[in-house]
Amino acid sequence: MSKSKKSVTPINLNDPQYYLNRELSWLEFNSRVLHEATDQRTPLLERLKFLAIFTSNLDEFFMVRVAGLKQQVEAKVTQLSPDGRTPQQQLDDIRLALSPQVTKQHQHFEEVLRPLLANHGIHILDYMDLTQKQRNYLDNYFEEQIFPVLTPLAVDPSHPFPFISNLSLNLAVVVKNPETEEEFFARVKVPSVLPRFLPLPPELGVQHNGQPAHWTGVPLEQAIAHNLYSLFAGMNIQEYHPFRITRDADLALEEDEADDLLLAIEQELRKRRLGGSPVRLEILPQTPPAVRSRLLQDLELTQSDIYEVDGLLGLRDLMYFMALPLPELKDPPRQSVVPPRLQWLREPNVDSNVQELEEGKDFFAVIREKDLLVHHPYQSFSSTVVRFITHAAHDPNVLAIKMTLYRTSGDSPIVNALIAAAENGKQVSALVELKARFDEENNIYWARRLERAGVHVVYGLVGLKTHCKTVMVVRREKDRMRRYVHIGTGNYNPKTARLYTDLGLFSCREELGADITDLFNFLTGYSRQKSYRQLLVAPVNMRDRFLALIGREIENAQQGFTGRIVAKMNALVDPQIIATLYEASRAGVQIDLIVRGVCCLRPGLKDISENIRVISIVGRFLEHSRLYYFYNNTQEEIYIGSADWMRRNLDRRVEVITPVKDPDIAKDLQEILGIMLADNRQTWDLQPNGNYIQRRPGDDAPETNSQKTLINMALRSTSIASNLMDSKKNSFYLDN
């Protein structure tokens, strides 16, 4: 019997004051990344890694988000963002928020990390601090290895200002003719084909207690700068100043006007290699006004586009030092484990497509037994997803494989398995998303290779990116056809599967197989499927289904029952979803959101979002899985899939979210959510004003790191399974 229905005072939930700005929220996320570089609890080389990630993230932010805002300003767009800002106001606020972050990044590297690195035998020296022997070595190295690659470009009336490529590091050089006293301006590009950091041989390295340091060297641009006389023979070098520019790198593609999407994207990629309009200029604070003015004028930038960097430019190159063999300065080594149910599988016979795999020992038998959940990187991607597709490619009873590929690695075993399947005579279809940002070129390469092998390759739908992560295998079994599916939250990419947390569900449930069949008909043909049995599919029914799921919690709470939502995603931006969550909070629904990156919802607002809590987890692995839980008046429902709560995911992409029907898997997923909500090491709590505060364990409380907890849980489950396997083997020997 229901309790009395609750009523709330009407409020305009679309009011801009209830929304955080998307761009500023992203900067808050990158600030949390930067914090990992400054946190003394983070191993030293991992701190360098986070500095590099911070820089790489910023580069993409300027190439896409800032570039887009600048285009809106130029087009005189007046439409306000959901939080009530014009494009120009957003650009102004981005600069205001970002400048102190950039200052903090470089100060920390120069004043804290460089000395710490030196204390641990890693010496990133300045050229001016080298001994004469070290200089002689580098000067010879310059003449032999660097000088032939360089091309100095003069700038004068007969030599127009050269094109400066995107993200390139350069030297602005002023030289003087000693005979005429006339000064000239030139540009020297620091070649990206050479290592950014030049190591000295061990015998010339810094010595520690009579032993050479682990690494001693200098930045490449300094070796070039101190040998400029070789490039400008007969001229006097007056001054040089490093600079770096960022250009608009988003593809401008009119799909409906392209007869061949692959060729159209290739043409756009050629434009991207050159880059669009400049959007940022990075220089040193001591760069003189004359050089600044020259660069601004020729690049058609303004003072607001300058970001001063007091130290090395382009710290994304610090990732170089992660290759040093110094495990004591990195996170503890970790081995992904094989899920217990897969530890007894036979490997497929890849040399023969005739011999039947022994019944009960193949991957498909495991899935027939019951659904299987995999959690990467805690559980091995190669021993689960890659193994499944490889089994399918070589199983003689498999007739067809259908798959979506959004991003994959350069040496993808999955693509190789699809090629092997086609060569084995199976019907193989692959939807390769050519519009996956910054992976377009890689995907074009794989698409062509798949086509040459006989795979049916399609490139998605006009106006929509295909972002869903799905595989379907059709297998003949006795007197019936059975469909096996994998639905995941992450890309089919073995490399990122070691760094990103993602979930995947294997199933042979008839309803899911039928839905995935309809989905592929939608993707590859002219089907315009409007309803699905179980799946939430964007842009078809996902938005409405999510709104209905939230609405059901609202109705239950209004009737006096418990309302509860827990959702984990990468970003929460969609205004309609946010407004509906506000309605749920006002009705009394308790809501916990685990949002790694951008979150435009303001939690904790009186009479609006008092029942909403938002956390972000930033740690060793990139939190990438999407997971949605609804209490449903004790009839709990839980979903996983590819979509965040963003407009682009719900309206402009093909996405798939699947319900989890197996009660044991549902409990496992709830446990994962509980572990994350209890984290007090990598978790940040979002405040109503948009700031984040990192959790710290209390005086008597133990530190709880959700990612470490999940690593240990995976290891324990595998250890238990191994012990069971050993006991069964011993029992077998005793019985025989």
N, C-alpha and C positions, 0 to 999 in steps of 0.2 A: 504494500500500500504506500502510495507516495505521500510525501510531506507537503506542506503548504508551498505554493509556487512563489518564488521570489520575484520582485519587480525592481527595476532600476530606472533612474531618471535619464531621459534621452539626452545624448551628447553627440555632437558632430565629430565622429571618429576619424574624419578625413582632414581635420584641422592640421595644418603644417607643424604646429607646435608639438604634435605627438609623434613626429618622425625625425630620425637622425639622417644626416646627409650621407649618401652612399659613398662618395669619394673620401670624405673625412673619416668615415668608419673604416674604409680600407686602410687609410694611413694609420689608424689606431692598430689595426691588425699587424701592419708591417713594423710598427713600434714594438709590438710584442715579440716579433722575430728578432728585432735588434736587442731586446732585453736578454734573450738567450746568449747573445754575444758578450754581454756585460756581466752576466751572472757568474759569480765565482764557482758555483757548483757545476758549471758546464766544463767538461774537459777542454784543454787549451786549443787543440786543433779544431775541435767542434765549434769553438767560439769564432775561429776564423771562418769556418764554413757558414755560420749564421750571418757574419758580416757580408760574405759573398752573396748569400741568398737575399739579404736585405737590398743590396745593390741591384741584383738581377731583377727582383720584384719591382723596384723603382723604375728601372729601365722600361719594363713592359707597361707599367702604369703610365709613363709619359708617352710611350709609343701609341697607346690605345686610348686611355681615358682622357688624359690631358689634351692629346691631339684632337679627340672628338669634341671636347669643350671649346677649344680654340676655333674649330670649324663652325660651331654653333654661333660663336661671337661674331665671326666674319660674316656669317649669313644673317646676322641680326635676329637670331632666334630669341623670342621673348618668353617662351614657355617656362614656367617655374618648375623646379624639381618638387617632389612630394613634400619636402621640408621647407619649401618657399623661397629657394634661392634661384637667381638668374645664372646663366652660364658664366658671366663675368664675375659675379660674386663667388661662385664656386672656385674659379681660378685664383681669385684673390685669397680666399680662405685656405686653399691648398698650399699656397706659398707660405702663408702665415704659420700654418701647422707644420709644414715640412722643413723649413729652414733650421729650426733648432734640432730636429732629428738628424739632419745631415751633419750639422756641427758636432753633435754628440757622437755620431758614428766615427768620424775621422779623428776627433780628439781621443776617443777611447783606443783606437788603433795605434795612434802615434805615441800616446802617453802611457798606456797600460799594456797593450798586447805586444807591441814591439819589444819593450824591455823584458816582458815575461818570456817571449820567444827566445830572446838572447840568453836568458838564464837557463833555458832548456836546450841550448846548443843550436838554435836556429837564428842565424844572423842575416837580416835583411838590411844591408848596409847602404849608405849614401855614397855616391862616387867620390865625393870630396873627402871621405874618411878612409879611403883605401891607401894601403902602403904603395910604394913605388913598384914593387914586384907585382902586386895585384893589378895595378894600373897597366903595367906593361903587358900582362897576360890578356886583359880585356881589350887593350888597344889592338893587339895582334888578332884577337878573336873578331873584333869589329872589322878589320881589314879583310879577313878571310871569309867570314860568315854573314856579316850584316851589311857591309857596304855595297856588295853587288845587288842586294835586294832593294835598296833605297832609291827613291826618285824625288829629288828636290824640285819643287814647282814654284817658279817665280810668279809674282803678281805685279803687273805694271800695265800700262796702256796696251801693250801688244800681247800680254799674257793675262787674260781675265782670271778672276778669282776661281780657283779649281773647285770641282765638286768634292765635298767632304762627306764620305760615306757614313752611314748610320752606325753609332756607337764606336766609331774609330777614335783612337788616341793619336793626337797630332802635336807637332811643335810649330808654333808661330815664331819665325826667325827674322830678326832684323840684322841686315849686313850693310857694311859701308865700303864703297869703292875708295881705296886709299889715295887714288890719284885725283878724283874729282870731289871727294868728300860727300858724294851723293849717297843717300840711304835707300835701301830697297827692302821690300817685304817678301818673304817666301814661306811656304808651308812644306813641312816634311811629315809624312805619315809614318807612324810607328807600325811596322808590318805585323799583322795578326798571324802570319804564317810562321813567325818565330816565337819561342817561349817568352812570356812576359817577364819572367824572372830568370836571370842568367847566373847559373851556379859557378863558383870557382872550384878548381880541382882541390882535392883534400889537402894536398901539401901546402896550398896557399890559403886555406881556410883559417878561421879563428881557432886558436888552440885553447883547450881546457885541460889543465893538469897534464900537459904533454901529449894530449890526444886531440885530433882534429874534431871540430864541431860537426854536428849532424848535417848541417847545410849552411853554406856561406855564399852570398851572392848579392847582386844589385838588380834593380829594375831595368828593363831593356831600354826605356826612354832615356835614362841617365847615361848609359853607355853611348847612345846616339848623340845626345846633347854635347857630350865632352869630346866628340870627334867630328863636330860639324865642319871644322876647317877642311876636312877631306872632301866634303860635298861642295864647298864654296871656295875653291882654290883661288888665291889672289885677292880675296875679300877679307875684310875684318869682321869678325862676329861681334856684333854689338850686344845683342841680348836674344834670349829664347824663352818661350813661355808655353808650357803644355796646355792643351785644351781638348775638350771632348764634346761632341754634340749628339743629340738624340733627335731622330726624325719620326714623323708620322709613319707607322708601319702597318696600319690596318688596310686590308684589301677592300678596294672599291669595286664591287662586282655586280653587274646587272645580269642576274641569272636568266631572267626571262628573255633577254636579248641574245643569249649565248647559244649558238647551235651545238657547240661541243663544250661541255663544262670543263673537261680536263684541259683542253687547249686554252680556254679562257682564263683558267686559274694559272696556267703556266705563264701566260702573258702578264698577268698581274704580279706574279712572283718576280719576273724580271724587273718590273717597276719597283718592287719592294727592295730588291738588292741595291738599287740606287737609293731608295728611300724617298718619302714624300717631303713635305715642308718641314724645316727644322722647328723643334718645339722647346729645346733646352740647350743651353750652353754652359758647360762646367769649366771653370778656370780657377787659378790660384788667386788668393787675395792680393798678392803683390803684382799682379798683372797691371801694367801701366795704362792710364786712360787712353793713350793713342792706340794701343793694340786692341783694347776692348772695343773702342769705337769702330776700328777697322773690321773686326769680326762681326759686330752687331750689324753694321751697314751691309756687309757682303752676304751675311746669312739672313738678312731681313728679320732680325729679332729686336726685342726691346730690353730695357734694363730689367724688367720683371722676369725675363726668361733666363737671366744669369743666376747660377748657383755657385757660390764660392766654396772651394774645397781646400782646406788647409792640410795638404799632405798628398798622398798618392791618389791619382784619378783612377776610376774604374776598379774598385775593390772586388768586383766579381771574380777577378783573376786570382784572388787569394785561395780559391778552391784548388789551385796547383799544389798547395802544401798538404792537402789531404792524402796525397800519394806517398808521402814520406813514411817509411816503415817504422813508425813509432807508436805502437799500440797503447803504450802507457799514457799517451796524450789524446786518446780517442775514447769514444764510448766502448764499453766492453764488447768483445766479439759476440755475435749472436747467430745461431743457426736456426733457420725456419724448420719446423717439424712436419712430419707427415701425419695427417689426421689418423687416429687409431683405426677407424674402419677401413682405411686404405693401405694399412701396413702389410697385409697378406696378399696383395694383388700380384698377379703375374704381369710381367711387362709384355706388351704386344710384340708379336713376331713381325718386325719391320722388314724382314727379308723375304717374307712370303705372305701372299694374300689369299692363300688357299686353306691352310690348316686352321680349324676352328679353335678358338681359345677355350680352354677347359671350363665347362659350365660351373658357375658358382665362384669362379676366381677372377672374373673380369670386372671392370669398372661398372658396367651396366647392371650386373647382379647386385652390386652394393646399392645402387639407386633404386632398383626394383624393391629391395627390402624395405627401404624408407627414405625419405628426403635426406639430403646431406648438406650441411652448412659448412662453409670454409671461411676462415678469417685470416686475411693477409695483413702484414707480413709474418704474423705469428705462426701461421701454417703455410707451408711451401706452395707457391704458385706453380712451380714446375711439376710438383708431384700431385697436383690436383687438376687445375684447368688445362695446362699443357698436356698432361697425361691423358685426360679425358678426350681431347681432340686427337691426340696421337693414336689412342685406342680406336677411336672412330675411323681414322684414316686407314687403318690396316685391318680392321675387323671385316671379314668377308660378308657378314650379314648386314652391314651398314650400307644403305642405298643412297642416302643423301645427307649433306651437311649444309646448314645455312647459318650465316654469322654476320654480325655487324662489327666493323673495325673503325674506331674513332681515332685512337692513337696506338701505335705499336712501336716496338724498338727496331733499330737498324739491322739486327741479326735475329729477327723474330722466329723462334721455333714454331710458333703458331702458324705463321704464313707458310713456313716450310711444310708443316703437317697438312695444310689445305692443298698445297701443290701435290704432295704425295697422294692425298685422297683422290684428286683429279686424275693423276697418273694411274691410280688403281681402278679407274673406271667408275668412280662414284660421282653422283650429281652434286656439284659443289657450287654454292652461291655465296658471294661475299659483297656486302654493302660497305664500300670504303668511303668514308666521309672526307671528301677533298677539302672541305672548308674548315677543318680543325685548325684553329689559329696557331701559327708558327710550326705546324706539322704538315702543311700542305705539300711541300716538296717531297718529304719522306713518303707520304701516302700516295702521291703520284707514282713514285718508283715502285711501290708494292703493288699498286693497281695494275701497272703494266706487266709486272712479272707474273702476277696471278692470271691475267688474261692470256699471256703466252703459254701458260701451263694448261689452259682449257677451263679455268674457273669462270663462271658467269659473274662478271663484276658489274655492279651498278653503283651510281654515285649519289644516291639519295634523291630527295624531293626538292623541287624549286621552291625557294623561300624558306626552307626549313633545314636546320642542321640535324643530322641523325646522331644523337648523343647516347642512345640506349645501349646497354651492354648485354647482348643476348646471343646464345648459340642454340641451335636445334639440330639434333641428330635423329634421322629416321632409320629404324632398324627392323628387319624382318625377323620375327620370332615365331617359329612353328606356323600356326595358321593365322597370324595377325601381324599388323604393323604397329610398332610402338614408337612414340616420340619421347626423346630424352632432351631436357632443356637445362641450360645454365642461364640464370639471370643474376647480374652482378651490379655492384655500385661503382666499379672501377674499370679502367681501360684494360684491354688484353695486351698488356705491355709487361714483359718479364722484368725489365729494369725498374720501372716505377713501382712494381708490385713488391719490391724489396724495401721501398721507402715510404709508400702510402699505406694507410690502413683502409682496407676494403673488405666487403662481405660478398659472398656468392652463394647462391642456392642451386643445388642440383635436384632435379625432380623428374619423374615420369608421370605425374598426375595428368589425367586425360584433359581436364579443363585447361590447364596451363599449356599443354601441347597444342590444343585447338586454338587457344588465344595467340600463341606465338606463330602458328601457321597463318592466321588471319593478319597478324602484324607484318609478316614478310610479304604476303600478297599486297598489303598496303604499300610497302616500301619498294617493291620491285615491279608491280604492275599498275593497274588502273583502279584497283579496289579502293573504295572510300568507306572503309569499315567505320560504323558509328557506335557500335556497342561491343563490349568485351565481357566475357563470362566472369573473369576474376581480375584481370590486369587493369591497372590505372595507366592509361596511355595518353601522353600529350602529343599534339594539342587536341585530342579527341574528347576524352572524358576526365582527365586527371584533375583539372582545376575544380570542376563540379564535384568530383568524388571527395577531394580533400575538404572542400567547403562543407560538404554533407557530413563528413566524419567529425569535423570540429563542431558543426551545428548539432549533431547528436549529443555530444558532451554538454553543449549549452542547454539543450532540452532536459537532459538528466539532472543537471545542476539546478535548473529552474524548478524542477519537480521535487527538489530537496534531496536528491541522491548525490552520490559522489561523482564529480567530474574530474578527469585526470588526463593530461596529455604530456608525453615526453617525446621530443623530436630532436634528431641530430642531423646536421647538414653542414654544407660549406658556407652558405650565404642565405640570409633572409632579407629580401628586398621588396617583394610584391606587396603593394599597398592594400589590395583586397584581402589577401591572407592576413596581413597585419591587423587590419581593421576587424576582421572576424575573430582573431585571437584576443583583441581588446574586448570584444563582446563576450567572449568566453570568460575572460578574467572577471569582468563586471558581473557575470552570472555566478561566479564562485568556483569556476573550474581552476584547479591547480595545474600550472603549466611550467615545465622545465624545458628550456631550449639549450642545446649544445651546438653553438654556431661558431665554427672555426674562424671565419673571416668577417665579411661585411654583415652587419646587422642594423637595419634601419628602424627596428622596434625599440621603443624606450620602455624598459621595465621599471616597475616600482613607482609609477605615477599614481597619485591619490585618485581614487574613483575611476581610474582607467586601466592600469596594469599592475595593481598591487599584488595580484596572484601569479605574476609572471616573473620567473628568474631566468637570466641568460648567462651562460658561461662560455668561455673559449678555452680550448686546450691546445697549447703549442709546445711541442716536445721533439723527441728524437725522430719520430715518424710524422709525416703530414697526415692529419686527420681528414680523411676523404670519404668515408662511408656515409651513406644516407639511411637513416633508420627512424621509423615513425611508430609510436605506441599510443593507443587509445584504450581507455579503461572500459568503456562500453557497458557500464553498470554490471561489472564483474565478468562479462563475456568478452574478455580482452582480445584486441586485435593488434597485430604488429605487421609492419610492412618494411621492405627494403627495396632499393632501386637506384636509378641514376639521377633523379631530379632533385635539385634544390628548390626552395620556395622563392623563385625569382620569375619575373615576367618572361624572360627569354626561355626558361625551362618549361614553363607552363603553356606558353603561347607560340613560341617560335622555334621549338626543337621537338624532335621525336624522342620521347622519354618513356621509360617503362618502370613502373613500381609494381611489385608483386606482394600479395598477402602471404604470410607464412602460416601454413595450416598445421604443420606438425607441432604438437604441444611441447615436446622436448626441446625443439629448436626455438620455439617462442620463449621458453624459460631461459635458454642460453642467451638469447638476445636481450631479455630483460636484465639478466645478470650483467651483461656488458654495459648497459645503460647505467645500472646502479654503481658499477665500479667507476665509471667516468664521473658521475655526479658526486662521488665521495673523494675524488682526487684533490689533494691539497698541495701538490708540488708543481704541476704544469698548468693549473687552472687559473683563469682570470674571471672575475665577476664584473659584468657590465653594470655601470651605474646609470641612473636616469639621465645624467648630463652627457652621456656618450663616452665617458672615461672608463678605463678598466683598472681594477685593483687585483694584484696577484694574491692568491691565497697563500697563507703560511700556516704550518701546523702550530697548534698551541704549545705551551711550555711542556706539557706532559703528553702531548699527542704524538704518535709516530708519523713519519712522513709517508704519505700514500701517493705513489706515482702510478696512475692507471696503466700506462704503457708497460712499465716494469711488471706490474701485477699480471697483465695479460701474457707477457712473455713467460713468466713463471708458471702460469696455469697451463699454457700449451706444453711446456716441458714436462710438467707433472702428468698430464694426460697421456703423453707419449710414453713416459716411463712405465706407467701402469699397464698400458697396452703391450709394451715389450715384455714385461714380466708375465703377463697372461700368455703371450705367444710362446715364451720359453717353457712355461708350465705345460702348455698343450703339447709342445714338442716332446718334453720329457714323458708325458702321459702316453704319447704315441709309441715311444720307444719301449716303455714298460709293457704296454698292451701287446706289443709284437715280439 
